[in-house]
């Protein structure tokens, strides 16, 4: 994760997404093409793009959290394993995404990304490298699994956790990384207690 980005000037995340749409005008886009276009710019950027529709609650798209959550698990796992190149099974690479869905994701997220980008900058970078990069990758995997599962509002809260952590990695912002890790710990703790309480009630009713 530490070597995903060069130290030179990099385009903003919002510009990366708009440039991708400008260069892909077909009615549908294969997920593999999306990986090939964004993969060389970092797995975190691709993970961020997949998390945004969950964070923005584009709930009118059926099965959205699972459709994007499963590839997110593959990406996060490979970030945890620190693999240099992203691999996805052909069943995922060949899956087609309607261009209108990508347009909606980018247009809805643009204002939020621009707003967040104003406050994110390289600082306290030690919290985005080495041991901390492994913690971030592990948290991203946990959040991706939660997003992929049919947990009420798990995709929304999990999605924002992924947004914070991936943007921290992309921009090497240690403050945002720490906030993202704290957010994830609090969210997972609350989710665990909620599921435990529901399970206890269900078991008493059986």
C-alpha positions in Angstrom: 0.0 0.0 0.0 2.9 2.3 0.7 4.1 2.2 -2.9 0.8 2.7 -4.7 1.3 6.4 -5.5 4.3 8.4 -6.6 5.4 11.4 -4.7 4.7 13.8 -7.6 1.7 15.8 -8.4 -1.4 13.6 -8.6 -4.8 14.4 -9.9 -7.6 14.8 -7.4 -9.8 11.8 -6.7 -12.9 13.5 -8.1 -10.9 14.3 -11.3 -9.8 10.7 -11.7 -13.4 9.5 -11.7 -14.7 12.2 -14.1 -11.8 11.5 -16.5 -12.6 7.8 -16.4 -16.2 8.5 -17.5 -15.1 10.9 -20.1 -13.0 8.2 -21.7 -15.6 5.4 -21.4 -18.7 6.3 -23.3 -20.3 2.9 -23.9 -23.7 2.1 -22.4 -22.1 -0.6 -20.2 -18.7 -0.9 -18.7 -17.1 -4.2 -17.8 -15.8 -4.3 -14.2 -12.5 -5.6 -15.7 -12.2 -2.5 -17.7 -12.8 -0.4 -14.6 -10.0 -2.3 -12.8 -7.6 -1.9 -15.7 -8.3 1.9 -15.9 -8.0 2.6 -12.2 -5.9 -0.3 -10.9 -2.5 1.3 -11.9 -3.5 4.4 -9.8 -4.0 2.3 -6.7 -6.3 -0.3 -5.3 -7.6 2.2 -2.8 -9.1 4.4 -5.5 -11.0 1.5 -6.9 -12.2 0.5 -3.4 -13.3 4.1 -2.8 -15.3 4.1 -6.0 -17.1 0.9 -5.0 -17.8 2.2 -1.5 -19.3 5.5 -2.6 -22.7 4.2 -3.8 -23.2 2.5 -0.4 -22.1 5.6 1.5 -24.5 7.7 -0.6 -27.4 5.2 -0.1 -28.2 4.7 -3.8 -30.8 2.2 -2.5 -33.0 2.4 -5.7 -30.4 0.1 -7.3 -31.4 -3.5 -6.3 -28.7 -5.6 -4.7 -26.2 -2.7 -4.9 -24.4 -3.5 -1.7 -23.7 -7.1 -2.7 -22.8 -6.3 -6.3 -20.1 -3.9 -5.2 -19.4 -5.5 -1.8 -18.1 -8.8 -3.1 -15.4 -7.2 -5.4 -14.5 -4.9 -2.4 -13.7 -8.0 -0.4 -11.3 -9.3 -3.0 -9.6 -5.9 -3.3 -9.3 -5.4 0.5 -8.0 -8.9 1.0 -5.2 -8.4 -1.6 -4.4 -5.0 0.0 -4.0 -6.9 3.3 -1.7 -9.4 1.5 0.2 -6.5 -0.1 -0.1 -8.0 -3.5 1.4 -5.7 -6.2 -1.2 -6.4 -8.9 -5.0 -6.8 -8.4 -6.4 -10.1 -9.4 -10.2 -10.8 -9.8 -12.0 -13.9 -11.0 -13.4 -13.8 -14.5 -16.9 -13.9 -13.2 -16.3 -10.5 -11.6 -14.2 -9.0 -14.3 -16.8 -9.9 -17.0 -19.7 -8.4 -15.0 -21.1 -5.4 -16.7 -22.1 -2.2 -14.9 -24.6 0.1 -16.6 -23.0 3.4 -17.5 -25.9 5.3 -16.0 -25.1 3.8 -12.6 -21.5 5.0 -12.8 -22.7 8.4 -14.0 -25.0 8.6 -11.0 -22.3 7.5 -8.5 -19.8 10.1 -9.8 -22.3 12.9 -10.1 -23.7 12.3 -6.6 -20.3 11.9 -5.0 -18.5 14.8 -6.7 -19.6 17.5 -4.3 -18.7 15.3 -1.2 -15.3 14.4 -2.6 -14.4 18.0 -3.4 -15.5 19.0 0.1 -13.4 16.3 1.7 -10.4 16.9 -0.5 -10.2 20.5 0.9 -9.3 19.1 4.3 -7.2 16.1 3.4 -3.5 16.5 2.9 -0.3 14.5 3.5 0.4 14.7 7.3 1.5 12.3 10.0 2.1 9.8 7.2 3.5 7.3 9.6 -0.1 6.3 10.3 -0.6 5.2 6.7 2.5 3.0 6.3 3.9 -0.2 7.6 2.1 -1.7 10.6 -0.7 0.8 10.3 -1.2 0.0 6.6 -1.9 -3.6 7.7 -4.5 -2.4 10.3 -6.2 -0.2 7.7 -6.3 -3.1 5.1 -7.8 -5.4 7.8 -10.4 -2.8 8.7 -11.2 -2.3 5.0 -11.7 -6.1 4.6 -14.0 -6.2 7.7 -16.0 -3.3 6.4 -16.2 -4.8 2.9 -17.6 -8.0 4.3 -20.2 -6.0 6.3 -21.2 -4.1 3.1 -21.6 -7.4 1.1 -23.9 -8.9 3.8 -27.6 -8.0 4.0 -27.2 -6.0 7.3 -29.6 -3.1 7.6 -27.7 0.2 7.1 -24.4 -1.9 7.3 -23.6 -0.7 3.8 -24.2 3.0 4.7 -22.0 3.1 7.8 -19.5 0.6 6.4 -19.3 2.6 3.2 -18.4 5.8 5.0 -15.7 3.8 7.0 -14.2 2.7 3.6 -14.4 6.3 2.3 -12.4 7.6 5.2 -9.8 4.9 5.2 -9.2 4.8 1.4 -9.0 8.6 1.1 -6.5 8.6 4.0 -4.4 6.0 2.1 -4.7 7.8 -1.2 -3.6 11.2 0.2 -1.4 9.8 3.0 -3.3 11.7 5.6 -2.5 10.1 9.0 -5.1 12.2 10.9 -7.9 10.9 8.6 -6.5 7.4 8.9 -6.7 7.5 12.7 -10.3 8.9 12.5 -11.2 6.2 10.1 -9.7 3.5 12.3 -11.5 4.8 15.4 -14.8 5.1 13.4 -14.4 1.5 12.3 -13.8 0.2 15.8 -16.8 2.1 17.2 -19.0 1.0 14.4 -18.0 -2.7 14.6 -18.4 -2.7 18.4 -21.9 -1.2 18.1 -22.8 -3.6 15.3 -21.6 -6.6 17.4 -23.7 -5.6 20.4 -26.8 -5.1 18.2 -26.4 -8.4 16.5 -25.8 -10.1 19.9 -29.0 -8.6 21.3 -31.1 -9.6 18.3 -29.7 -13.1 18.4 -30.5 -13.4 22.1 -34.1 -12.3 21.5 -34.5 -14.7 18.5 -33.1 -17.6 20.5 -35.5 -16.9 23.4 -38.4 -17.0 20.9 -37.4 -20.3 19.4 
